[in-house]
Amino acid sequence: MHVLMINGGASDDGCTAAALTEVAQTLSKEGISSEVVNLGKNPQRDCIGCQACRKLNNRCVFDDDIVNRIIEKAESADGFVFASPVYYAHPSGRLLSVLDRAFYAGGKAFAHKPGAAVVSARRGGTTASIDVINKYFTINQMPVISSTYWNMVHGSFAQDIAQDKEGIQTMHNIALNMAYYLKMQQAAQQNGVNLPDTEKGQKTNFIR
Ligand SMILES: Cc1cc2nc3c(=O)[nH]c(=O)nc-3n(C[C@H](O)[C@H](O)[C@H](O)COP(=O)(O)O)c2cc1C
């Protein structure tokens, strides 16, 4: 079993990365592999709503950045952690641009797989940011993995995270709950409990 983690920060070794390292170490102890995709400092395109992905077999029309690579990785992943620094009380714009496109084009690759939001902040805006990330899960039939506190760490620099003992405990418990869910899902499938064949097709727009 494999968990794909996305670091929506600009820094590959900042606070968000430090939080994901804690999640990864506990997943590993549970026998679950993981990888971190760092969005880094490159620009990420936003969704232009062109609908071209409807004809592109779950891929975005823009193939010159990381989004289609993330959809490819998502297809073989079993669970997800989407992590971000808090910017003005929301997740980073780069993470939202990437997730809007990855879910609009390739939502099938994520559906029915568990997801956890993780945020890092100096001080405030954490729960609002977690709410934004959780909305990708809850519109796409994805169980939300929670912990013993809301999924956050606090710091300005990576070394600050080590002092946030409760934050680190929270990261460990995300991983334990993710591992439990993945093992439970595997056991369910092995015992003939299949994913639900959920209804599709209704699009009742409020205004036409
Ligand atoms: C543009 C910008 C906006 C920020 N806004 C907030 C904020 O609203 N609340 C907060 O507590 N920290 C804020 N911060 C601080 C970062 O969220 C915090 O330092 C975070 O842990 C950095 O994670 P990173 O090292 O992975 O980038 C902001 C930082 C930047 C660059």
PDBQT file of the ligand as one rigid body, heavy atoms in Angstrom, charges set to zero:
ROOT
HETATM    1  C1  LIG A 301       2.507  34.820   1.871  1.00  0.00    +0.000 C 
HETATM    2  C2  LIG A 301       2.482  34.223   3.254  1.00  0.00    +0.000 A 
HETATM    3  C3  LIG A 301       1.337  34.293   4.011  1.00  0.00    +0.000 A 
HETATM    4  C4  LIG A 301       1.298  33.717   5.275  1.00  0.00    +0.000 A 
HETATM    5  N1  LIG A 301       0.134  33.777   5.978  1.00  0.00    +0.000 NA
HETATM    6  C5  LIG A 301       0.076  33.198   7.201  1.00  0.00    +0.000 A 
HETATM    7  C6  LIG A 301      -1.149  33.178   7.940  1.00  0.00    +0.000 A 
HETATM    8  O1  LIG A 301      -2.200  33.615   7.486  1.00  0.00    +0.000 OA
HETATM    9  N2  LIG A 301      -1.131  32.614   9.170  1.00  0.00    +0.000 N 
HETATM   10  C7  LIG A 301       0.016  32.089   9.728  1.00  0.00    +0.000 A 
HETATM   11  O2  LIG A 301      -0.037  31.621  10.848  1.00  0.00    +0.000 OA
HETATM   12  N3  LIG A 301       1.172  32.047   9.033  1.00  0.00    +0.000 NA
HETATM   13  C8  LIG A 301       1.232  32.579   7.782  1.00  0.00    +0.000 A 
HETATM   14  N4  LIG A 301       2.395  32.520   7.069  1.00  0.00    +0.000 N 
HETATM   15  C9  LIG A 301       3.531  31.755   7.626  1.00  0.00    +0.000 C 
HETATM   16  C10 LIG A 301       3.578  30.321   7.133  1.00  0.00    +0.000 C 
HETATM   17  O3  LIG A 301       2.294  29.735   7.040  1.00  0.00    +0.000 OA
HETATM   18  C11 LIG A 301       4.383  29.421   8.076  1.00  0.00    +0.000 C 
HETATM   19  O4  LIG A 301       5.642  29.991   8.317  1.00  0.00    +0.000 OA
HETATM   20  C12 LIG A 301       4.504  28.016   7.540  1.00  0.00    +0.000 C 
HETATM   21  O5  LIG A 301       4.854  27.147   8.616  1.00  0.00    +0.000 OA
HETATM   22  C13 LIG A 301       5.591  27.925   6.455  1.00  0.00    +0.000 C 
HETATM   23  O6  LIG A 301       5.616  26.588   5.935  1.00  0.00    +0.000 OA
HETATM   24  P1  LIG A 301       6.765  26.157   4.881  1.00  0.00    +0.000 P 
HETATM   25  O7  LIG A 301       8.080  26.264   5.612  1.00  0.00    +0.000 OA
HETATM   26  O8  LIG A 301       6.459  24.763   4.507  1.00  0.00    +0.000 OA
HETATM   27  O9  LIG A 301       6.661  27.110   3.727  1.00  0.00    +0.000 OA
HETATM   28  C14 LIG A 301       2.456  33.072   5.797  1.00  0.00    +0.000 A 
HETATM   29  C15 LIG A 301       3.614  32.992   5.010  1.00  0.00    +0.000 A 
HETATM   30  C16 LIG A 301       3.633  33.554   3.762  1.00  0.00    +0.000 A 
HETATM   31  C17 LIG A 301       4.876  33.445   2.908  1.00  0.00    +0.000 C 
ENDROOT
TORSDOF 0
